[in-house]
Amino acid sequence: MKNDFKQAIELLKQLIAIPSLSKQEDKTAELIFQYLSSKGYKPERKGNNVWVKSILSESLPLILLNSHHDTVKPSSSWTIDPFTPAETDGKLFGLGSNDAGASLVSLMFAFFHLANDKNRPYNLIFSATGEEEISGKGGIESILPDLGKIDLAIVGEPTQMQMAVAERGLMVLDCKTKGKTGHAARNEGINAIYLAIDDIKWFRSFKFPNESPLLGPVKMSVTLINAGSQHNVVPDECTYIVDVRTNEFYKNQEAYEIVRQHVKHSEVTPRSLNLNSSCIALNHPLVKRGLDLGLKYFGSPTSSDQKKIPYPSIKIGPGDSARSHTADEFIYIEEIKQGIDVYIKLLENLFLK
């Protein structure tokens, strides 16, 4: 385990040193592919997604271990080079170290350890995927058909090694009201802003009936609005955007239909309906095993590839979500050691059937 830990740190440093912005992860994908090959595995690759299987028997359930290797763009606030891994005071600094490089290498080395157990009661897949930071279609959703029937997934994200058993869904709505232009001084036209205000009041005040004990209520926020061309012209069009965060009681399609039934003046178009909320039963064997290990569970307000995985999953990993997307991002070295250890303990002797 000690040697594995050191190798995981070295791999993470190599990943940090290679820029891997979303849709530009080809070089880190190649590094991961070659690294898995060097360990004696036969990885597969599609786009910038890499995965490897350890199949004992087709009759056994299949567990997916997934994390992402793309990053956001570094902000101008960095005081060090984001692509030069720097280890100091027990911390490893670098872009993607916390989100989600630490989870990726921890899951990978847990996979190596578990793949050696030929008596385990399940098959395993480890996948390193791209485009997570932009919820891109070229990420995990593009390879799900290639992975086969998955029974359970662990998604590696910085959660301080606590279990996210539910995650909010995301739906962005583009809304438009149409009025009629006219001269403001003569009280002409139909003001599209006023029409929009009626519907915006509904978005602000409506409460979806089902509130989640883990995720709370569905949240709708009007986050951008645009209308008008000059002060003396009644605007004939007003556009605005609504950010909708669903809980596990509502698929995005259901929430969208409720919106359509209530708005009176606006044309409402969802950008996507695919980023649904996710949840896993609290009596699931993996959750119960985590509780036995002293882990806690929570509902996550942040987005990840968990939204795109249509089967039971938990999100868990080393690091802290509060460090994600921040300048001078870092991971504590010991967090990676803990990550590998907890992943292994969660999965050792886990029985799904």
VENDA-V811785 format. One line per field, one symbol per residue. ss: DSSP state (a for helix, b for strand, c for the rest). phi: phi as a letter, one per 20 degrees, with the letter a starting at -180 (. if undefined). psi: psi as a letter, one per 20 degrees, with the letter a starting at -180 (. if undefined). A space follows every 50 residues. Layout:
ss: ???
phi: ???
psi: ???
This chain:
ss: caaaaaaaaaaaaaaaccccbccccaaaaaaaaaaaaacccccbbbccbb bbbbccccccbbbbbbbbccbccccccccccccccbbbccbbbcccaaaa aaaaaaaaaaaaaaaccccccbbbbbbbbccaaacccccaaacaaaaccc cbbbbcccccccbbbbbcbbbbbbbbbbcbcbbaaacccbcaaaaaaaaa aaaaaccccccbcccbccbbbbbbbbbcccccbbccbbbbbbbbbbcccc caaaaaaaaaaacccbbbbbcccccccbbcccccaaaaaaaaccccbbbb ccccaaaaccccbbbcccccaaaccccccbbbaaaaaaaaaaaaaaaccc ccc
phi: .ffffffffffffffffdgbfgmcefffffffgfffffenedfdbcmddc bbdcdebfeefddddcbddecfffffefdcffddfcdblmddeqfnfecc ffffffffffggffffeedfeaeccdcdddmffdlffeefffdgfeenfe eacddebfclldeeebbfeccddedbdddbfaeffdlemcffffffggff ffgfdfdffedefedmffdccfdbbbancbfddffebcdbddeddeefec fgfffffffgfdfddeedcffbdeeffcbcffefgfffffffenfddbee eeeafgfeeebgbcdbafocgfefmdflgbcfgfffgfggffgfffefle dec
psi: gghgghhgghghghghioplqpjkjhhhggggghghhhjjrnrqpockpp rqqnpgpiiqqpppoprqjrrrqpriipiroijoppppkjqoqqpjggnk hggghghghhggghhioijqkrrqppporrjhijlqijchhiighihaop hqqppoqojkkqooiqpqrppppoqpqpbpqrphhjlraoohghghhghh hghhhppphoppigiarppppoiqqpqqhrhjpppjppqrppopoqaiip qhgghghgghhhqhiqppophqjimqqqrqpijqhgghgghhijqqqrpp iqqaihhiokrpqqpqrqaphhiqkqqlqrppghhgghggghgghhipkp pi.
